[in-house]
Amino acid sequence: MSKASSPIKMEGLSKTRGKRWDHLELLERIDASGSISAAASEMGMSYKAAWQAVESINNLSHEPVVVRQPGGSSGGGTALTEYGRRIVATYRRLEEMWAAVPESVSRMMGDFDLYYSMSRRFDMQTSARNQFLGTVKHVKKGAVNAEVVLDIGGGNELAAIITNDSADHLALEVGNEAYALVKAQWIILTVETNFKTSARNTLTGTVVRCQEGAVNAEVVVELPGGKTVAAIITNESVKTLGLKVGGKATAMIKASHIILAVPS
C-alpha cells in the first residue's frame, strides 16, 4: 500500500525533523535523566528554552506530560507522567513501523489518533507565549460579539469575547476543541485575593519561575492540573508584589485579550 493510497491520514509520519521531534527528544532525555537541566544541556538548549518547551507541551495536552518532583540536592527534579511516556512510546513505535511496514500502522489506530492529534498540536507556531488547549463549554452570541468559554482542565476556564462572524468562521460549538492564545504582556498579576476587577478571567496558582531581565521579568505561574501561565511584568512590579518561587499569584486576563484558534 502506498502512502498516497492509505485510508488513514499519514501527514507528519514521515517527518524526522522539526519542532515536535526536538520536543520528543527532550521528553526522552528528561525521562532518562530525571532532570530538565541535564536534558537541556545534552541537547545544547538553554534551561529557559527547555522549560518553555515543556510548559508548551503541558498546556497543549489534555493531561500533564511532565511534572515537577520535590526533593533532591538541587531542590527537585522533573519526570514524565505515564501519559507522557505513552506519547513518547507511541511516536517512536509508529515512526519505526512507518519506516519498515507502512501497512501495519492501520493496526494501531487507537494510538495513531493520539499521535496525530498531538503532532498537530506541537506543530502550531505562534508569537503568543501562552497557548492553552481547551474544550468549548459555552457559546453565547449577542448582537455583534459572542462569549466563548473554554474548559482548559484542572477546574480552570477561559472566557473569550470574539465577533459572531469569527465564532461562525471557526465553527465553535460545545464539545469542540479550540486553542486560547494570550500574549504574556497582556496578563496582569496580583497576590491579593479579596478584590474586584473588570478582568473576566482569573487563574490562581503557584509561582514556579521568576526571571528578571534588564527592565522586565518573566513570571511563570503553575495552575492546578499542571498548566502554566507566563506573564511579562516590570522588575519593579516583582519587588512590589513580593513575587517569588513557591508563592501564590493570580493571573488576570481580559476576555477581549484572548485569541481563539482551531485546527485547520
Residue, then its C-alpha position, 0 to 999 in steps of 0.5 A: m500500500s502506498k502512502a498516497s493510497s492509505p485510508i488513514k491520514m499519514e501527514g507528519l509520519s514521515k517527518t524526522r525533523g522539526k519542532r515536535w521531534d526536538h520536543l520528543e527528544l527532550l521528553e526522552r532525555i528528561d525521562a532518562s535523566g530525571s532532570i530538565s537541566a541535564a536534558a537541556s544541556e545534552m541537547g545544547m538548549s538553554y534551561k529557559a528554552a527547555w522549560q518553555a518547551v515543556e510548559s508548551i507541551n503541558n498546556l497543549s495536552h489534555e493531561p500533564v506530560v511532565v511534572r515537577q518532583p520535590g526533593g533532591s540536592s538541587g531542590g527537585g527534579t522533573a519526570l514524565t507522567e505515564y501519559g507522557r511516556r505513552i506519547v513518547a512510546t507511541y511516536r517512536r513505535l509508529e515512526e519505526m513501523w512507518a519506516a519498515v511496514p507502512e501497512s501495519v500502522s492501520r493496526m494501531m489506530g487507537d494510538f495513531d489518533l493520539y499521535y496525530s492529534m498531538s503532532r498537530r498540536f506541537d506543530m502550531q507556531t505562534s508569537a503568543r507565549n501562552q497557548f492553552l488547549g481547551t474544550v468549548k463549554h459555552v457559546k453565547k452570541g449577542a448582537v455583534n460579539a459572542e462569549v466563548v468559554l473554554d474548559i482548559g482542565g484542572g477546574n480552570e476556564l477561559a472566557a473569550i469575547i470574539t465577533n459572531d462572524s469569527a465564532d461562525h468562521l471557526a465553527l465553535e460549538v460545545g464539545n469542540e476543541a479550540y486553542a486560547l492564545v494570550k500574549a504574556q504582556w497582556i496578563i496582569l498579576t496580583v497576590e491579593t485575593n479579596f478584590k474586584t476587577s473588570a478582568r473576566n478571567t482569573l487563574t490562581g496558582t503557584v509561582v514556579r519561575c521568576q526571571e528578571g531581565a534588564v527592565n522586565a521579568e518573566v513570571v511563570v505561574e503553575l495552575p492546578g492540573g499542571k498548566t502554566v501561565a507566563a506573564i511579562i511584568t516590570n522588575e519593579s512590579v516583582k519587588t512590589l508584589g513580593l513575587k517569588v518561587g513557591g508563592k501564590a499569584t493570580a493571573m488576570i486576563k481580559a476576555s477581549h485579550i484572548i485569541l481563539a484558534v482551531p485546527s485547520 
